Amino acid sequence: MEINAQLARQHRADLRTRATAHRLAAAVRPATELRTRVGWTLVGLGLRLATAPRPTVALAR
């Protein structure tokens, strides 16, 4: 078999492998987006709790 034909076949196989890996990675992406959204929601909640106005104590004179 000619060397160019062998190289073309190997290149084609490599591209198929990369495409499969990309498809699998794309299928996982929504879970990452959900994790990011939940994380930022928790950060926002923590900031609201940390900056909540505290009741002031009235000092009697």
N, C-alpha and C positions, 0 to 999 in steps of 0.2 A: 504494500500500500504506500502511496506517496506521502511524504512527510507533511505536506500542506493539508491533506485530507485528514490525517491523524490529529494535527493541531486544531483543525476546525471542529472535529468531533469532540475533542477535549474541551475546547472553548464553549461549545454548545452545552456540554454536560455541566460545566462550571456555572454558566448563566442560569441553567435550570435549577441548580442547587441554591444559588443566590436568590432566585425568585421565590423558591419555596421558603427559604429562611425569612425573606421579607414578608411574605404572606402570613407566616406564623407570628412574626413580630407585630404586624398590623392587627392581628386578631387579639393580641394581648393589650394593646394600647387603651381601649376603653376602661379597663380596670385601673390603669395608671391615672387616667383622667379623673375617675371617681375618687381615687385615693387623694389626689391633689385637691379636688373640690372639698372633700371632707376635712382635710388638713387645714385649709384656709378658713373653713367655717369654724373649726375649733379655735383657731387663732383669733378670729373676730369675736367669738364668744368670750374667750379669755381676756381680750382687751376691754370688752364691755364690763366684765366683772371687776377687772382691776381698776377701772376708772369710774366705777359707780360712786355716786355721792354718798359719803358716809354721814350718818346722823351726827349733828353737833351736840355736844353736851353743854347745857346752859349752866354757867357757874353762878351760884348765889353769892351776893355781896353782903 
